[in-house]
């Protein structure tokens, strides 16, 4: 081939892995993909179309996924399969494990980081060992009784995504309320370990990082959860309805805004997130959620190594605070991952 056609550069092909809308998903209302889920994918494709320098294809058929990965190994995977393999959240790490074994480059954290971060109590212990402030809590095995408690407490599953198992009744003010919700949670999630945690009544923050240690981090504006419009009788927390029910006041009345933080507090949050990013082995991007105690000290709630990619998720809100579109946010993520995979970082 000669002439201009011979000089055409090949755009890297990005294979976007997603959850499978054909299969049940027990984390969703009705245990299936909702119209909002399908709209999120439509918006994702439109946003990625604005990210220059790449071509895109989309894989969401999990019945064929393993065979297809072996027979048609992708050039580079954008791993947005946050539902887990076959829409099982506990199998989220297995998608990346398969990519690792097949030698397929992909975005985001690997199976070890995903597995560790799925265990909230384990992350808390690791953070505490690194000097990051954490709440007081007890981890209850399926047969364990409630410990002696200082109320109020927050009760939630140790291993779950998308606020599954969190409702307004997760906040308990006495032994009777705590025992009642623990019984309910064990009935709906048999065999699950449960966290009973001091309820932190202060301001709630989310911190987003994009990048990697060798190339440096892009620190997104810190997000504050704004509960001021929520009816006064409802506890200030992000429950399951805030992610799944458009009729819930937690969906309609909870807002996000840019945090107004003093320099020392902001620097402390960034330092804690960088330490945890490195220690947990996160890659390319991550989100860290904190809530303040009565003294105003931010304490770590959880680390999300594969945070929501959707147009109205927390990372997108953070990017919007500095005037960036959903597509520009995705471009930062794709570029950070592609650079790490192909520049020897």
Secondary structure, 3 states (H helix, E strand, C coil): CCCHHHHCCCCEEEEEECCCCCCCCCCCHHHCCCHHHHHHHHHHHHHHCCCCCEEEEEECCHHHHHHHHHHCCCCEEEECCCCCHHHCHHHHHHHHHHHHHHCCCECCCCHHHHHHHCCHHHHHHHHHHCCCCECCEEEECCCCCCCCCCCCEEEEECCCCCCCCCCHHHEECCHHHHHHHHHHHHHHCCCCCEEEEECCCCCEEEEEEEEECCCEEEECCCEEEECCCCCCCCCCCCCCHHHHCCCCHHHHCCEEEECCCCHHHHHHHHHHHHHHHHHHCCCEEEEEEEEECCCCCEEEEEEECCCCCCCCCHHHHHHHHCCCCHHHHHHHHHHHHHHHHHCCC
